[in-house]
Amino acid sequence: MPRPHWTRRLAKGVAALRPVRRAAPLAPPERGPPPPPALALSQRLSYRLQNSRYAAGPKPAQTLATLVHLEAEPVFVRLMYVNDDPEPWTIDGAAVAATSALGNGVDPLNAAGDPDPSLWRPVTFQAKGRDSQPLDLIEGGDTTLTLPGNRLDVGRPVHALSDWVPLRALSRRDGGSGWLLLVRTFSHGSIRFAASVGLPDPAVGLLHRGFSADGDQTIPATSGRFERDDTLFACHGVQFITPVAGATVIGIGDSIIHSSCTSGEVSGFGIRACTAISRLDRPVSYVNEGFPGRNSLGFSTNGLWAIETLRPQIAIIQAWTRNEAWTADQADIAFGRAMAMADAARRVGCVPILTTAPPVFHDNSAGEAVRCAANARVRAAADSGMLLLDIDALWRTESTPAAYRPEYDASDQTHPNNLACAVAAEALAPMLLRILG
């Protein structure tokens, strides 16, 4: 089956970003034995918008609307929410709708291409934000949910889920591949959301469009009052049941996994690799659990929640971060947390992939010694049977191993740029394909 056109656009976008062949580094050999064949795919996929930086909505009594591009047809949908703030916040209304085309981005369009407010489906919270199964639908009209405050200052927000909403997806009328979902969230107070700092990157396809409006407009749709703002998202993430079995890949770590210095903060190597290999007959969806500035306790806690709740097929796990003390003891703790996440992943049938720490200590010999020791331990784990994406070997220079190659540096000697993430995605994609069989 031919690849959808947005996947072909990705390939062209990545090709345009490649360095000249003589400057391109040799990809490091994959470490560890090949994974077992015939990984169990799933009808349940998850999609976490590639964005960062929790913030409160600019105004109270505001509706956020987001147009989301899903890789496969949704027949059940539920929304993910978080609260990272010490104070609770309340969802006073939410809704989802299938739409057949982009339109104005805030009103669902029916199969004939006409605006149709009857397509909206109210989102309920009968399970009070806890995990539930699609077949456990409970009758009732509880359409509000208060997320308790986060009292732990470790970067791990309170997570909550909506109930599952049955949905009839619509085929695209605009010539695009995949399926389009509209999400709205309203709060009488400030909506707590994860905000990006830029626009979607064409290299990874049309992922979302964001809008905001004053007042309660969750249901029904009202045209003309929404302002486009692609940095705002109506929910933290989406989980959906689909007729076509596929895979969810989750990236767990700090700004390196998140790739916060790439175009629009949506150009990380995880989502690029997933987009490159996703097919209509075997969709591959990506969940971003990378977050700028987060320490290993914070991203490990979030990662464990996501692994146990979302049940992904593959987890990309960062084993060390410079966002905490640069000591051997702290590096040991971070490595132990990575092993705990890998164990949790395997226990739910998920394949873990470790990453090495990137070259970020070009002018700090003490930090570089800790980083090198941490990477040696990760590579030893790979030699003992774990899979490894060696981004350190991909991004560093041979003459100065503690520094990025000049063309891969985001001008801060700390983060990878678009080109670096394109190169890492090219190394990651074959690994994902081998795991998926």
C-alpha positions in Angstrom: 0.0 0.0 0.0 1.5 3.4 -0.9 2.5 5.7 1.9 0.1 8.6 2.6 1.2 12.0 1.2 2.0 13.5 4.5 4.5 10.6 5.1 6.1 11.3 1.7 6.3 15.0 2.7 8.2 13.9 5.8 10.7 11.9 3.8 11.3 14.9 1.5 11.6 17.2 4.5 14.1 15.0 6.2 16.0 14.6 2.9 16.3 18.3 2.6 17.8 18.6 6.1 20.5 16.0 5.6 24.1 17.1 5.5 26.2 16.4 2.5 27.2 12.8 2.4 30.9 13.4 3.1 29.9 15.2 6.4 27.3 12.8 7.6 28.5 10.5 10.4 28.2 6.8 10.2 25.3 5.6 12.2 26.4 3.7 15.3 25.7 0.0 15.2 22.6 -1.0 17.0 23.4 -2.5 20.4 21.8 -5.6 21.9 20.2 -8.6 20.2 17.3 -8.3 17.9 13.9 -8.0 19.6 11.5 -11.0 19.5 9.5 -11.0 16.3 5.8 -10.5 16.0 5.3 -7.8 18.7 1.7 -7.7 19.7 0.1 -4.7 18.1 -3.0 -3.0 19.6 -6.3 -1.5 18.6 -5.7 1.1 21.3 -3.4 4.0 20.3 -2.4 7.1 22.2 -1.4 10.5 20.9 0.3 13.2 23.1 0.6 16.6 21.4 4.3 17.5 21.0 4.4 20.5 23.2 5.7 21.7 26.6 5.6 24.3 29.4 2.4 24.1 31.4 0.6 27.4 31.7 -2.7 28.8 32.7 -5.1 30.1 30.0 -4.7 33.8 29.4 -8.3 34.6 30.5 -10.9 33.0 32.8 -14.1 31.6 31.3 -12.3 30.4 28.2 -12.8 27.7 25.6 -9.9 26.1 23.9 -10.5 24.2 20.7 -8.0 21.9 18.9 -8.1 20.2 15.6 -6.1 17.0 15.9 -4.8 14.7 13.1 -5.0 11.1 14.1 -3.1 8.3 12.3 -6.1 5.8 12.4 -9.9 5.8 12.5 -11.2 6.5 16.0 -14.3 4.5 17.1 -13.8 5.3 20.8 -12.0 8.4 22.2 -11.0 9.6 25.6 -9.1 12.8 26.6 -6.1 13.1 29.0 -5.8 16.1 31.3 -3.1 17.2 33.8 -2.7 19.6 36.6 0.8 20.6 37.6 -0.3 23.5 39.8 -0.7 23.4 43.6 -4.3 24.8 43.2 -7.0 22.6 41.7 -8.7 23.5 38.5 -12.1 22.4 37.1 -13.1 21.2 33.6 -16.6 22.7 33.3 -17.3 21.1 29.9 -15.6 19.2 27.1 -16.7 17.8 23.7 -15.3 15.9 20.8 -16.4 15.7 17.2 -15.3 14.0 14.0 -14.9 16.3 11.0 -14.4 15.6 7.3 -12.1 18.5 6.5 -10.2 21.4 8.0 -12.8 24.0 7.4 -12.5 26.9 9.7 -10.8 24.6 12.3 -13.5 25.0 15.0 -16.7 23.7 13.5 -17.1 20.1 12.5 -18.0 19.4 8.9 -20.2 16.5 7.9 -19.7 14.1 5.0 -21.2 16.7 2.6 -18.7 19.3 3.8 -21.3 21.5 5.7 -20.9 22.7 9.2 -22.9 20.4 11.5 -23.0 21.1 15.3 -24.9 17.8 15.8 -21.6 16.0 15.3 -20.4 17.1 18.8 -20.3 14.4 21.4 -20.2 15.5 25.1 -17.4 14.2 27.2 -18.3 12.8 30.6 -16.3 12.0 33.7 -18.4 9.2 35.4 -15.1 7.4 36.3 -14.0 10.6 38.1 -10.8 10.9 36.1 -9.6 7.3 36.8 -8.7 4.7 34.2 -11.7 2.8 32.8 -12.4 0.4 29.9 -14.5 1.3 26.8 -17.0 -1.4 27.7 -17.5 0.0 31.2 -19.6 2.9 29.9 -21.7 4.3 32.8 -24.9 6.1 32.1 -24.9 9.6 33.5 -24.4 13.2 32.7 -21.4 14.1 34.9 -19.7 16.5 32.4 -17.4 18.3 34.9 -14.2 17.2 36.7 -12.0 18.9 39.3 -8.4 17.9 39.1 -6.8 18.1 42.6 -3.8 20.3 43.2 -0.3 18.9 42.7 1.5 19.0 46.0 4.7 17.3 45.0 7.4 19.6 43.7 9.0 17.0 41.4 7.6 17.9 38.0 4.9 15.2 38.0 1.5 16.6 37.4 -1.8 15.1 38.5 -3.2 13.0 35.6 -6.9 12.5 34.8 -8.8 10.8 32.1 -12.3 11.3 30.6 -14.7 8.5 30.1 -14.6 6.8 26.7 -16.8 8.4 24.1 -18.1 6.4 21.1 -17.5 8.2 17.8 -18.2 7.6 14.2 -15.2 8.9 12.2 -15.6 10.7 8.9 -13.6 10.1 5.8 -11.5 13.1 4.7 -13.0 15.3 2.0 -9.8 17.5 1.6 -7.6 14.9 0.1 -5.6 14.4 3.3 -4.8 11.0 4.9 -5.7 10.0 8.4 -8.7 11.2 10.4 -9.5 14.6 11.9 -10.8 15.1 15.5 -12.0 18.3 17.1 -11.6 18.7 20.9 -13.0 21.4 23.1 -12.5 22.2 26.7 -14.2 24.9 28.7 -13.5 26.2 32.3 -15.0 29.0 34.3 -11.5 29.4 35.7 -8.2 29.3 33.9 -7.6 26.2 31.8 -4.3 24.5 32.7 -2.8 23.3 29.5 0.6 22.4 27.9 1.7 25.2 25.5 4.2 25.1 22.7 6.1 28.2 21.6 5.8 27.8 17.8 3.8 26.4 14.9 3.5 22.8 13.7 6.5 21.8 11.5 5.6 20.8 7.9 8.3 18.1 8.1 6.1 16.0 10.4 2.8 16.8 8.7 -0.3 18.7 9.9 -0.6 17.7 13.5 -2.9 20.3 15.0 -4.5 23.7 14.9 -5.4 25.5 18.1 -8.0 28.2 18.8 -9.3 30.1 21.8 -12.5 32.0 22.6 -14.1 33.8 25.5 -17.0 32.2 27.2 -18.7 28.8 27.2 -18.8 27.5 23.6 -18.1 23.8 24.2 -21.5 22.7 22.8 -22.9 23.6 20.3 -20.3 25.1 17.9 -20.4 28.8 17.4 -18.5 30.4 14.5 -16.7 33.6 14.2 -15.5 34.2 17.8 -12.5 31.9 17.9 -9.0 33.2 17.4 -6.4 30.9 16.0 -3.5 30.2 18.3 -1.5 27.0 17.6 0.3 27.2 20.9 -2.9 26.4 22.8 -4.2 22.8 23.2 -7.6 21.8 24.5 -6.4 18.7 26.2 -3.1 17.1 27.3 -3.5 14.1 25.0 -5.9 11.7 23.3 -6.3 7.9 23.5 -8.4 6.1 20.9 -9.6 2.7 19.8 -9.2 2.0 16.1 -10.2 -0.9 13.8 -6.7 -1.2 12.4 -4.1 -2.7 14.8 -1.1 -0.4 15.2 1.5 0.7 17.8 2.1 3.5 20.3 5.6 4.8 20.9 6.3 6.9 24.0 9.3 9.2 24.5 10.3 9.7 28.2 12.8 12.3 29.2 13.7 15.9 29.4 14.2 18.5 26.6 16.5 16.2 24.7 13.6 13.7 24.1 11.2 16.6 23.7 13.6 18.4 21.3 12.5 21.8 22.5 14.8 23.8 20.2 13.4 22.4 17.0 10.8 24.0 14.7 7.7 24.7 16.7 8.8 22.2 19.3 7.3 19.5 17.2 10.4 18.2 15.4 11.7 15.7 17.9 13.3 12.5 16.6 10.7 10.3 18.2 7.7 11.8 16.4 9.7 12.1 13.1 10.6 8.4 13.1 7.0 7.4 13.9 5.6 9.6 11.2 8.1 8.1 8.7 7.1 4.5 9.3 3.3 4.9 10.0 1.1 3.3 7.4 -2.6 3.2 6.9 -2.6 -0.6 7.4 -0.3 -0.3 10.5 -0.5 3.1 12.1 2.2 4.3 14.5 1.3 7.0 17.0 3.6 9.0 19.2 3.2 10.1 22.8 5.5 12.9 24.0 6.5 12.6 27.7 9.7 14.7 27.2 9.6 18.0 29.1 12.2 20.8 29.2 13.9 21.1 32.6 12.5 17.9 34.1 14.8 15.8 36.3 14.9 12.0 36.3 12.4 11.7 39.1 9.9 13.9 37.3 10.1 12.2 33.9 10.3 8.7 35.4 7.2 9.3 37.4 5.3 10.6 34.3 6.8 7.8 32.2 5.6 5.1 34.6 2.1 6.5 34.6 2.0 6.6 30.8 3.4 3.0 30.5 1.0 1.5 33.0 -2.0 3.5 31.8 -1.5 3.8 28.0 0.2 0.4 27.4 2.5 1.5 24.5 4.3 -1.0 22.4 7.7 0.8 22.5 9.2 3.2 25.1 12.2 5.4 24.4 13.8 6.0 27.8 16.4 8.6 28.7 18.8 7.2 31.3 20.5 10.4 32.5 19.8 14.1 32.6 22.0 17.2 33.3 19.0 18.8 35.0 20.1 17.3 38.4 23.4 17.1 40.3 26.3 16.1 38.1 27.6 13.4 40.5 28.2 9.7 40.2 25.6 8.9 42.9 22.9 10.9 41.1 23.8 9.3 37.8 23.4 5.9 39.5 19.9 6.9 40.8 18.9 8.1 37.3 20.1 4.8 35.8 18.2 2.8 38.3 15.0 4.8 37.5 15.5 4.0 33.8 15.8 0.3 34.6 12.6 0.5 36.7 10.8 2.0 33.7 12.3 -0.6 31.4 11.0 -3.3 33.7 7.6 -1.8 33.9 7.5 -1.6 30.1 8.4 -5.2 29.6 5.8 -6.3 32.2 3.1 -4.8 29.9 4.5 -6.2 26.7 6.3 -3.0 25.8 9.9 -2.9 24.3 12.2 -0.4 25.9 14.9 1.5 24.0 17.5 3.4 26.0 19.3 6.5 24.8 22.7 7.8 25.7 23.2 11.3 27.0 24.1 13.9 24.3 27.4 15.9 24.3 26.5 18.8 26.5 29.7 19.4 28.6 32.1 21.0 26.1 33.5 23.3 28.8 33.0 21.3 32.0 35.3 18.4 32.6 33.7 17.3 35.8 30.2 17.1 34.2 31.7 15.4 31.1 33.2 12.6 33.3 29.8 11.9 34.9 28.2 11.9 31.4 30.8 9.5 30.0 30.4 7.1 32.9 26.6 7.2 32.6 26.8 6.5 28.9 29.3 3.6 29.5 26.8 2.1 31.8 23.9 2.4 29.3 26.1 0.9 26.6 27.0 -2.0 28.9 23.3 -2.6 29.4 22.8 -2.7 25.7 25.6 -5.2 25.4 23.7 -7.3 27.9 20.5 -7.4 25.8 18.8 -4.0 25.9 18.2 -1.9 22.8 20.0 1.4 22.5 19.7 4.6 20.4 23.1 6.1 20.7 22.4 9.7 20.1 25.8 10.7 21.7 27.6 8.8 18.9 25.4 10.4 16.3 25.7 14.0 17.5 29.2 14.4 18.9 32.4 15.4 17.1 35.4 13.0 16.9 37.8 15.8 17.7 35.8 17.1 20.6 33.7 14.2 22.0 32.1 16.5 24.6 30.6 18.8 22.0 27.9 18.7 19.3 28.9 18.6 15.7 28.6 22.3 14.7 25.8 21.6 12.2 23.7 19.7 14.9 23.9 22.3 17.7 21.0 24.6 18.5 23.5 27.4 19.2 23.4 26.7 23.0 25.7 23.6 23.2 22.9 21.8 25.1 20.1 21.0 22.6 19.8 19.3 19.2 18.5 21.3 16.3 16.3 20.2 13.4 19.1 18.6 11.5 20.3 16.6 14.5 16.8 15.3 15.1 16.4 14.3 11.5 19.6 12.3 11.7 18.5 10.6 14.9 15.1 9.9 13.4 16.8 8.1 10.5 18.6 5.9 13.0 15.5 5.3 15.1 13.1 4.4 12.3 14.7 1.1 11.3 14.9 0.1 15.0 11.1 0.7 15.3 10.4 -1.3 12.2 12.4 -4.3 13.4 10.5 -4.2 16.7 7.2 -4.0 14.9 8.1 -6.9 12.6 
